[in-house]
Amino acid sequence: PPSPRQHPRGVAPTSDVAGTTPLGPISFPYAWAGLGNTSKACFGVALHATDAPALFGPPTRSLWVWLPRESTEPIVGVHTNVTVYLELDGAMAMTSTGVVEVTAYTRSMVSPAVEATFAVEGDGFSVHGTIAVPYCDVFRDPCI
């Protein structure tokens, strides 16, 4: 099986993202991140808050964003009008827009590799919180 360094989700809480959605309350105590595509072609970074503490496998409930980037656009900073995806029971439930501020992002072998805050207000959403994603080998990619 893959090592935990390849899949950063662990059992220690790394997120406090919580609030209400049109489909009910959410509370996601775990976070993870990835390049968002298997080709590692530098298209962006996906940030996830989830309720699944498992080391492997997709979460069954999550709130996630995709932050596209170009070589000249740093990932650190405030990203407005970001599409926020809510997945319930492993399926896409609905989307909204929000603000994500990435306050730390590193490729060095230290944790957290990514720190960010989420704010989703409107369309029946009132969700806020922070994530601190542990370091994993995917962040060594030269595109990041």
Residue pairs with C-beta under 8 A, 6 or more apart in sequence:
1 56
2 56
4 10
4 55
5 135
5 136
5 137
6 136
6 137
6 138
7 32
7 55
7 56
7 136
8 32
8 33
8 113
8 133
8 134
8 135
8 136
8 138
9 30
9 31
9 32
9 50
9 52
9 53
9 54
9 55
9 56
10 30
10 53
10 55
10 134
11 53
11 55
13 29
13 30
14 29
14 30
14 31
14 32
14 112
14 131
14 132
14 133
14 134
15 28
15 29
15 30
15 31
15 49
15 50
15 129
15 130
15 131
15 132
16 29
16 129
16 130
17 26
17 27
17 28
17 31
17 49
17 63
17 118
17 127
17 128
17 129
17 130
17 131
18 25
18 26
18 27
18 28
18 127
18 128
18 129
19 25
19 26
19 120
19 125
19 126
19 127
19 128
19 129
20 26
20 124
20 125
20 126
20 127
21 86
21 94
21 124
21 125
21 127
22 94
22 123
22 124
22 125
23 86
23 88
23 93
23 94
26 51
26 61
26 63
26 86
26 127
27 51
28 49
28 50
28 51
28 61
28 62
28 63
28 129
29 51
29 53
30 49
30 50
30 51
30 52
30 53
30 59
31 47
31 48
31 49
31 50
31 131
31 132
31 133
32 48
32 50
32 133
33 45
33 46
33 47
33 48
33 113
33 114
33 133
33 138
34 45
34 46
34 48
34 138
35 42
35 43
35 44
35 45
35 46
35 138
35 141
35 143
35 144
36 43
36 44
36 45
36 46
36 66
37 43
37 44
40 141
40 143
41 143
42 69
42 71
42 143
42 144
43 68
43 69
44 66
44 67
44 68
44 69
45 66
45 67
45 69
45 75
45 114
45 144
46 64
46 65
46 66
46 67
47 64
47 65
47 67
47 100
47 102
47 114
47 116
47 131
47 133
48 59
48 62
48 63
48 64
49 62
49 63
49 64
49 118
49 129
49 131
50 59
50 61
50 62
50 63
51 59
51 60
51 61
51 62
52 58
52 59
52 60
52 61
52 62
58 90
59 87
59 90
60 87
60 88
60 89
60 90
61 87
61 88
61 89
62 85
62 86
62 87
63 84
63 85
63 86
63 87
63 118
63 120
63 127
64 84
64 85
64 87
65 79
65 82
65 83
65 84
65 85
65 98
65 100
65 118
66 82
66 83
66 85
67 75
67 79
67 82
67 100
67 102
69 75
74 105
75 102
75 105
75 144
76 102
76 103
76 104
76 105
77 101
77 102
78 99
78 100
78 101
79 99
79 100
79 101
79 102
80 99
81 97
81 99
82 97
82 98
82 99
82 100
83 95
83 96
83 97
84 95
84 96
84 97
84 98
84 118
84 120
84 125
84 127
85 92
85 95
86 92
86 93
86 94
86 95
86 96
87 93
96 120
96 122
96 123
96 124
96 125
97 120
97 122
97 123
98 118
98 119
98 120
98 121
98 125
98 127
99 118
99 119
99 120
100 116
100 117
100 118
100 119
101 116
101 117
102 114
102 115
102 116
103 115
103 116
103 117
104 112
104 114
104 115
105 113
105 114
105 115
105 144
106 113
106 114
106 135
106 139
107 113
107 139
107 140
107 141
107 144
108 135
109 135
109 140
110 135
111 132
111 133
111 134
111 135
112 132
112 133
112 134
112 135
113 133
113 134
113 135
113 136
113 139
114 131
114 132
114 133
115 130
115 131
115 132
115 133
116 130
116 131
117 128
117 129
117 130
117 131
118 127
118 128
118 129
118 130
118 131
119 127
119 128
120 126
120 127
120 128
121 127
